[in-house]
Amino acid sequence: MTNAPDQWPLWEVFVRTKRGLNHQHTGSLYAADAKMALENDRDLYTRRQEAVSYTHLRAHETPEQRGWGGG
């Protein structure tokens, strides 16, 4: 994997707020790996302590590939 940010994979971010029952798609970000994506998720999308939890997956992954259930 290259260190150039324009070569990093795209990650989709999902956040569950205190009021929400499910994770909702909140946005996207580029990160070199899953650890960096998780750190950036927190920094970019959970600043005001609104989130109960957050997660992400690579743009080409499906929830089923991550073991999130579904069809």
All heavy atoms as an XYZ file, in Angstrom:
580
protein
N       0.868     -1.186      0.000
C       0.000      0.000      0.000
C       0.899      1.229      0.000
O       1.858      1.312      0.734
C      -0.886     -0.025      1.243
C      -1.824      1.155      1.387
S      -3.272      1.212      0.325
C      -4.007     -0.363      0.559
N       0.568      2.151     -0.819
C       1.337      3.387     -0.923
C       0.992      4.349      0.207
O      -0.083      4.266      0.789
C       1.084      4.057     -2.291
O       1.838      5.254     -2.345
C      -0.373      4.370     -2.493
N       1.882      5.246      0.508
C       1.635      6.251      1.535
C       0.921      7.475      0.987
O       0.555      8.360      1.746
C       2.950      6.685      2.189
C       3.459      5.633      3.137
O       2.689      4.847      3.662
N       4.752      5.618      3.356
N       0.716      7.548     -0.313
C       0.047      8.702     -0.910
C      -1.452      8.627     -0.618
O      -2.098      7.656     -0.972
C       0.289      8.732     -2.404
N      -2.011      9.654      0.045
C      -3.438      9.623      0.394
C      -4.368      9.412     -0.786
O      -5.419      8.798     -0.636
C      -3.674     10.983      1.042
C      -2.343     11.372      1.588
C      -1.351     10.818      0.598
N      -3.965      9.866     -1.976
C      -4.845      9.667     -3.136
C      -4.876      8.212     -3.599
O      -5.675      7.851     -4.454
C      -4.457     10.600     -4.281
C      -3.059     10.340     -4.809
O      -2.234      9.732     -4.105
O      -2.796     10.760     -5.945
N      -4.047      7.360     -3.021
C      -4.038      5.936     -3.344
C      -4.682      5.089     -2.248
O      -4.784      3.883     -2.387
C      -2.599      5.457     -3.569
C      -1.894      6.154     -4.698
C      -2.554      5.891     -6.033
O      -2.877      4.768     -6.370
N      -2.769      6.945     -6.803
N      -5.096      5.706     -1.142
C      -5.703      4.968     -0.037
C      -7.110      4.525     -0.410
O      -7.797      5.194     -1.176
C      -5.775      5.836      1.208
C      -4.438      6.137      1.821
C      -3.252      5.523      1.560
C      -4.174      7.139      2.793
N      -2.259      6.092      2.316
C      -2.792      7.081      3.081
C      -4.958      8.070      3.439
C      -2.188      7.912      4.006
C      -4.349      8.907      4.360
C      -2.992      8.824      4.642
N      -7.579      3.419      0.155
C      -8.940      2.976     -0.136
C      -9.992      3.880      0.520
O      -9.723      4.532      1.527
C      -9.003      1.566      0.457
C      -7.884      1.485      1.433
C      -6.848      2.471      1.006
N     -11.152      3.884     -0.073
C     -12.281      4.642      0.443
C     -13.027      3.786      1.467
O     -13.275      2.601      1.233
C     -13.227      5.021     -0.701
C     -14.451      5.831     -0.334
C     -14.044      7.215      0.193
C     -15.357      5.978     -1.547
N     -13.377      4.382      2.595
C     -14.117      3.704      3.669
C     -15.441      4.425      3.880
O     -15.499      5.648      3.860
C     -13.324      3.741      4.974
C     -11.996      3.055      4.892
C     -10.844      3.560      4.366
C     -11.696      1.736      5.326
N      -9.841      2.638      4.461
C     -10.329      1.507      5.056
C     -12.438      0.727      5.936
C      -9.702      0.312      5.353
C     -11.801     -0.467      6.248
C     -10.453     -0.661      5.946
N     -16.501      3.663      4.094
C     -17.815      4.219      4.396
C     -18.005      4.181      5.907
O     -17.703      3.172      6.551
C     -18.919      3.414      3.706
C     -18.780      3.358      2.197
C     -18.840      4.715      1.519
O     -19.462      5.654      2.073
O     -18.267      4.847      0.433
N     -18.507      5.263      6.479
C     -18.626      5.410      7.932
C     -20.094      5.301      8.346
O     -20.963      5.900      7.725
C     -18.063      6.770      8.388
C     -18.188      6.929      9.890
C     -16.624      6.922      7.934
N     -20.339      4.531      9.407
C     -21.681      4.345      9.948
C     -21.657      4.691     11.434
O     -20.790      4.231     12.171
C     -22.138      2.896      9.777
C     -22.219      2.491      8.329
C     -21.097      2.045      7.654
C     -23.411      2.577      7.648
C     -21.157      1.681      6.326
C     -23.492      2.218      6.311
C     -22.358      1.765      5.650
N     -22.617      5.517     11.864
C     -22.675      5.974     13.254
C     -24.059      5.682     13.827
O     -25.066      5.844     13.140
C     -22.379      7.494     13.340
C     -22.577      8.013     14.754
C     -20.969      7.787     12.861
N     -24.091      5.235     15.070
C     -25.354      5.085     15.798
C     -25.372      6.132     16.890
O     -24.506      6.169     17.755
C     -25.491      3.689     16.404
C     -26.850      3.487     17.082
C     -27.103      2.048     17.436
N     -26.156      1.528     18.386
C     -26.354      1.466     19.700
N     -27.459      1.910     20.229
N     -25.432      0.959     20.482
N     -26.377      7.010     16.858
C     -26.488      8.075     17.853
C     -27.259      7.582     19.071
O     -27.836      6.493     19.059
C     -27.209      9.302     17.272
O     -28.533      8.930     16.918
C     -26.481      9.848     16.054
N     -27.290      8.394     20.089
C     -28.010      8.038     21.315
C     -29.484      7.807     21.057
O     -30.119      7.015     21.725
C     -27.826      9.137     22.363
C     -26.402      9.244     22.841
C     -26.204     10.390     23.798
C     -24.735     10.502     24.175
N     -24.456     11.662     24.984
N     -30.037      8.494     20.073
C     -31.451      8.348     19.735
C     -31.721      7.213     18.761
O     -32.855      6.789     18.593
C     -31.978      9.635     19.112
C     -31.987     10.790     20.044
C     -32.570     11.982     19.350
N     -32.466     13.163     20.176
C     -32.736     14.359     19.765
N     -33.126     14.558     18.522
N     -32.628     15.388     20.573
N     -30.704      6.746     18.053
C     -30.902      5.772     16.985
C     -30.819      4.331     17.431
O     -30.129      3.999     18.383
N     -31.548      3.496     16.721
C     -31.503      2.067     16.977
C     -30.506      1.364     16.064
O     -30.003      0.298     16.392
C     -32.898      1.455     16.769
C     -33.981      1.964     17.714
C     -35.327      1.361     17.315
C     -33.655      1.621     19.145
N     -30.249      1.949     14.919
C     -29.365      1.345     13.928
C     -28.246      2.306     13.555
O     -28.373      3.511     13.721
C     -30.155      1.008     12.656
C     -31.246      0.007     12.911
O     -31.034     -0.989     13.573
N     -32.426      0.287     12.378
N     -27.181      1.738     13.012
C     -26.121      2.568     12.450
C     -26.632      3.182     11.156
O     -27.276      2.520     10.358
C     -24.872      1.729     12.166
C     -24.131      1.339     13.399
N     -24.454      0.243     14.140
C     -23.077      1.920     14.012
C     -23.630      0.152     15.161
N     -22.776      1.163     15.108
N     -26.328      4.445     10.958
C     -26.703      5.169      9.747
C     -25.441      5.598      9.013
O     -24.451      5.977      9.638
C     -27.525      6.417     10.103
C     -28.822      6.120     10.810
C     -29.808      5.405      9.921
O     -29.955      5.730      8.753
N     -30.462      4.395     10.461
N     -25.493      5.549      7.685
C     -24.353      6.004      6.893
C     -24.176      7.498      7.135
O     -25.107      8.275      6.993
C     -24.593      5.729      5.414
C     -23.425      6.091      4.571
N     -23.359      7.262      3.863
C     -22.259      5.443      4.357
C     -22.214      7.317      3.222
N     -21.523      6.215      3.505
N     -22.964      7.894      7.527
C     -22.693      9.278      7.883
C     -21.781      9.958      6.885
O     -21.803     11.177      6.761
C     -22.016      9.354      9.268
O     -22.490      8.313     10.084
C     -22.326     10.650      9.939
N     -20.953      9.202      6.224
C     -20.036      9.800      5.278
C     -18.976      8.816      4.828
O     -19.063      7.622      5.100
N     -17.976      9.344      4.168
C     -16.884      8.536      3.630
C     -15.561      9.209      3.948
O     -15.507     10.417      4.152
C     -17.021      8.414      2.110
O     -18.268      7.909      1.763
N     -14.510      8.411      3.959
C     -13.172      8.953      4.153
C     -12.153      8.027      3.538
O     -12.429      6.864      3.294
C     -12.877      9.186      5.639
C     -12.998      8.011      6.612
C     -11.729      7.179      6.634
C     -13.291      8.538      7.990
N     -10.973      8.562      3.267
C      -9.859      7.771      2.762
C      -8.918      7.495      3.922
O      -8.617      8.390      4.713
C      -9.115      8.521      1.660
C      -9.914      8.615      0.387
C     -10.678      9.736      0.105
C      -9.902      7.576     -0.534
C     -11.415      9.820     -1.062
C     -10.634      7.649     -1.700
C     -11.387      8.767     -1.962
O     -12.119      8.848     -3.104
N      -8.458      6.254      4.022
C      -7.507      5.878      5.064
C      -6.651      4.722      4.555
O      -7.118      3.900      3.759
C      -8.234      5.467      6.335
N      -5.430      4.646      5.041
C      -4.495      3.625      4.585
C      -4.891      2.225      5.031
O      -4.647      1.255      4.321
C      -3.095      3.949      5.086
N      -5.504      2.116      6.216
C      -5.886      0.806      6.739
C      -7.056      0.953      7.701
O      -7.526      2.069      7.965
C      -4.706      0.116      7.420
C      -4.085      0.941      8.537
O      -4.794      1.763      9.167
O      -2.885      0.772      8.799
N      -7.531     -0.174      8.235
C      -8.708     -0.164      9.116
C      -8.455      0.624     10.397
O      -9.346      1.333     10.873
C      -9.121     -1.593      9.447
N      -7.255      0.533     10.950
C      -6.954      1.270     12.181
C      -7.033      2.778     11.950
O      -7.636      3.510     12.738
C      -5.569      0.889     12.703
C      -5.215      1.573     13.994
C      -3.863      1.125     14.508
C      -3.621      1.773     15.856
N      -2.379      2.466     15.937
N      -6.446      3.245     10.862
C      -6.501      4.668     10.556
C      -7.945      5.099     10.270
O      -8.364      6.172     10.694
C      -5.627      4.997      9.350
C      -5.686      6.464      8.945
S      -4.796      6.770      7.417
C      -3.226      7.247      8.103
N      -8.695      4.262      9.596
C     -10.097      4.584      9.311
C     -10.880      4.735     10.606
O     -11.671      5.666     10.762
C     -10.725      3.509      8.429
N     -10.657      3.844     11.566
C     -11.361      3.916     12.843
C     -11.001      5.200     13.597
O     -11.875      5.879     14.133
C     -11.037      2.691     13.695
C     -11.875      2.486     14.935
C     -13.336      2.276     14.564
C     -11.361      1.299     15.720
N      -9.730      5.548     13.621
C      -9.312      6.784     14.286
C      -9.916      8.011     13.603
O     -10.390      8.931     14.265
C      -7.786      6.883     14.289
C      -7.137      5.848     15.189
C      -5.637      5.753     14.989
O      -5.081      6.421     14.087
O      -5.016      4.972     15.737
N      -9.930      8.001     12.270
C     -10.499      9.133     11.546
C     -12.013      9.187     11.683
O     -12.585     10.273     11.727
C     -10.087      9.093     10.083
C      -8.623      9.394      9.885
O      -7.964      9.920     10.774
N      -8.092      9.043      8.728
N     -12.676      8.014     11.755
C     -14.123      7.982     12.012
C     -14.430      8.782     13.268
O     -15.298      9.650     13.289
C     -14.629      6.553     12.278
C     -14.573      5.636     11.089
O     -14.299      6.103      9.973
O     -14.810      4.434     11.287
N     -13.721      8.440     14.299
C     -13.942      9.085     15.605
C     -13.679     10.581     15.536
O     -14.482     11.391     16.004
C     -13.039      8.433     16.656
C     -13.222      8.990     18.050
C     -12.256      8.383     19.045
N     -10.885      8.651     18.647
C      -9.951      7.726     18.493
N     -10.215      6.458     18.692
N      -8.734      8.051     18.131
N     -12.581     10.966     14.910
C     -12.214     12.386     14.839
C     -13.172     13.205     13.978
O     -13.478     14.338     14.314
C     -10.793     12.537     14.299
C      -9.745     11.987     15.247
O     -10.070     11.764     16.432
O      -8.608     11.770     14.796
N     -13.636     12.636     12.882
C     -14.456     13.399     11.946
C     -15.951     13.348     12.235
O     -16.661     14.308     11.972
C     -14.223     12.895     10.518
C     -12.849     13.172      9.951
C     -12.679     12.448      8.621
C     -12.638     14.662      9.773
N     -16.436     12.224     12.758
C     -17.886     12.038     12.821
C     -18.465     11.911     14.221
O     -19.670     11.761     14.374
C     -18.283     10.809     11.995
C     -18.005     10.994     10.532
C     -16.942     10.347      9.912
C     -18.788     11.853      9.767
C     -16.681     10.527      8.559
C     -18.537     12.044      8.422
C     -17.487     11.380      7.829
O     -17.231     11.570      6.501
N     -17.650     11.966     15.255
C     -18.190     11.817     16.618
C     -17.640     12.879     17.557
O     -17.408     12.626     18.726
C     -17.888     10.415     17.182
O     -16.478     10.250     17.269
C     -18.479      9.327     16.318
N     -17.470     14.078     17.086
C     -16.845     15.145     17.869
C     -17.657     15.590     19.071
O     -17.114     15.976     20.073
C     -16.602     16.362     16.992
C     -15.468     16.175     16.054
C     -15.175     17.464     15.367
N     -14.964     17.178     13.970
C     -15.078     18.061     13.010
N     -15.422     19.282     13.274
N     -14.861     17.728     11.780
N     -18.961     15.606     18.957
C     -19.792     16.178     20.020
C     -20.352     15.130     20.974
O     -21.370     15.344     21.606
C     -20.920     16.987     19.398
C     -20.408     18.222     18.683
C     -21.538     18.907     17.992
N     -21.942     18.103     16.858
C     -21.880     18.482     15.601
N     -21.462     19.674     15.307
N     -22.242     17.690     14.630
N     -19.721     13.988     21.048
C     -20.150     12.921     21.951
C     -21.577     12.460     21.654
O     -22.282     12.015     22.538
C     -20.030     13.371     23.416
C     -18.672     13.882     23.822
C     -17.601     12.822     23.700
O     -17.832     11.666     24.000
N     -16.427     13.212     23.252
N     -21.999     12.583     20.397
C     -23.347     12.183     20.006
C     -23.450     10.692     19.735
O     -24.527     10.130     19.802
C     -23.769     12.936     18.741
C     -23.833     14.426     18.921
C     -23.981     15.139     17.584
O     -23.722     14.524     16.538
O     -24.358     16.306     17.610
N     -22.363     10.068     19.415
C     -22.404      8.675     18.982
C     -22.340      7.709     20.150
O     -21.599      7.897     21.101
C     -21.259      8.392     18.034
N     -23.149      6.670     20.048
C     -23.065      5.549     20.974
C     -22.019      4.577     20.441
O     -21.234      4.018     21.193
C     -24.436      4.854     21.104
C     -24.338      3.592     21.929
C     -25.455      5.806     21.707
N     -22.009      4.384     19.121
C     -21.000      3.547     18.486
C     -20.822      3.980     17.043
O     -21.669      4.672     16.474
C     -21.387      2.073     18.553
O     -22.551      1.830     17.796
N     -19.719      3.568     16.466
C     -19.441      3.866     15.075
C     -18.627      2.734     14.500
O     -17.945      2.000     15.221
C     -18.718      5.203     14.909
C     -17.441      5.318     15.696
C     -16.227      5.051     15.095
C     -17.454      5.689     17.032
C     -15.051      5.148     15.818
C     -16.288      5.790     17.762
C     -15.088      5.524     17.147
O     -13.936      5.614     17.856
N     -18.732      2.556     13.208
C     -17.972      1.528     12.520
C     -17.785      1.948     11.074
O     -18.267      3.001     10.664
C     -18.670      0.158     12.630
O     -17.781     -0.854     12.179
C     -19.969      0.133     11.840
N     -17.075      1.153     10.328
C     -16.787      1.485      8.946
C     -16.555      0.208      8.159
O     -16.332     -0.853      8.736
C     -15.544      2.372      8.857
C     -14.348      1.704      9.447
N     -14.074      1.760     10.792
C     -13.390      0.932      8.903
C     -12.977      1.056     11.037
N     -12.551      0.554      9.920
N     -16.654      0.311      6.857
C     -16.240     -0.769      5.980
C     -15.723     -0.180      4.690
O     -16.042      0.949      4.349
C     -17.344     -1.792      5.734
C     -18.729     -1.380      5.300
C     -18.860     -1.317      3.802
C     -19.695     -2.416      5.829
N     -14.869     -0.946      4.034
C     -14.316     -0.451      2.779
C     -15.438     -0.295      1.778
O     -16.423     -1.023      1.798
C     -13.247     -1.393      2.261
C     -11.967     -1.260      3.082
C     -10.909     -2.163      2.596
N     -10.359     -1.685      1.332
C      -9.148     -2.007      0.920
N      -8.382     -2.778      1.643
N      -8.720     -1.566     -0.228
N     -15.298      0.654      0.896
C     -16.365      1.003     -0.038
C     -16.834     -0.181     -0.870
O     -17.995     -0.269     -1.205
C     -15.917      2.151     -0.933
N     -15.975     -1.123     -1.179
C     -16.375     -2.258     -2.013
C     -16.939     -3.427     -1.199
O     -17.417     -4.385     -1.771
C     -15.197     -2.733     -2.870
C     -14.115     -3.371     -2.060
N     -13.141     -2.629     -1.437
C     -13.868     -4.655     -1.747
C     -12.335     -3.447     -0.783
N     -12.749     -4.680     -0.954
N     -16.866     -3.376      0.128
C     -17.381     -4.452      0.971
C     -18.889     -4.325      1.159
O     -19.445     -3.243      1.119
C     -16.755     -4.407      2.372
C     -15.335     -4.854      2.432
C     -14.821     -4.838      3.872
O     -15.055     -3.859      4.594
O     -14.188     -5.825      4.238
N     -19.519     -5.457      1.419
C     -20.925     -5.456      1.794
C     -21.015     -5.763      3.280
O     -20.096     -6.361      3.855
C     -21.722     -6.512      1.017
O     -21.245     -7.816      1.393
C     -21.596     -6.315     -0.481
N     -22.115     -5.395      3.927
C     -22.270     -5.741      5.346
C     -22.133     -7.246      5.599
O     -21.594     -7.659      6.616
C     -23.678     -5.241      5.676
C     -23.888     -4.104      4.729
C     -23.198     -4.550      3.460
N     -22.594     -8.062      4.671
C     -22.497     -9.507      4.834
C     -21.051     -9.973      4.853
O     -20.699    -10.892      5.595
C     -23.284    -10.220      3.725
C     -24.777    -10.021      3.824
C     -25.261     -8.675      3.304
O     -24.538     -7.997      2.537
O     -26.360     -8.268      3.698
N     -20.199     -9.346      4.057
C     -18.782     -9.705      4.046
C     -18.119     -9.395      5.384
O     -17.151    -10.020      5.749
C     -18.049     -8.979      2.920
C     -18.385     -9.506      1.550
C     -17.788     -8.663      0.460
O     -17.882     -7.447      0.467
N     -17.160     -9.316     -0.505
N     -18.647     -8.414      6.100
C     -18.108     -8.057      7.410
C     -18.763     -8.860      8.533
O     -18.451     -8.671      9.684
C     -18.331     -6.577      7.684
C     -17.380     -5.646      6.975
C     -15.960     -5.730      7.487
N     -15.761     -5.170      8.781
C     -15.247     -3.994      9.029
N     -14.884     -3.214      8.061
N     -15.109     -3.584     10.267
N     -19.717     -9.730      8.194
C     -20.384    -10.523      9.211
C     -21.478     -9.776      9.938
O     -21.806    -10.067     11.082
N     -22.076     -8.780      9.269
C     -23.121     -7.974      9.897
C     -24.501     -8.562      9.672
O     -25.494     -7.915      9.946
C     -23.091     -6.557      9.349
C     -21.886     -5.768      9.761
C     -20.893     -6.175     10.578
C     -21.567     -4.446      9.377
N     -19.948     -5.179     10.709
C     -20.355     -4.106      9.984
C     -22.200     -3.507      8.567
C     -19.755     -2.880      9.822
C     -21.603     -2.279      8.397
C     -20.387     -1.976      9.018
N     -24.604     -9.745      9.129
C     -25.917    -10.360      8.903
C     -26.514     -9.916      7.594
O     -25.855     -9.362      6.736
N     -27.779    -10.161      7.456
C     -28.472     -9.817      6.220
C     -28.603    -11.013      5.320
O     -28.418    -12.140      5.738
N     -28.953    -10.745      4.045
C     -29.233    -11.797      3.079
C     -28.020    -12.473      2.637
O     -27.842    -13.477      2.171
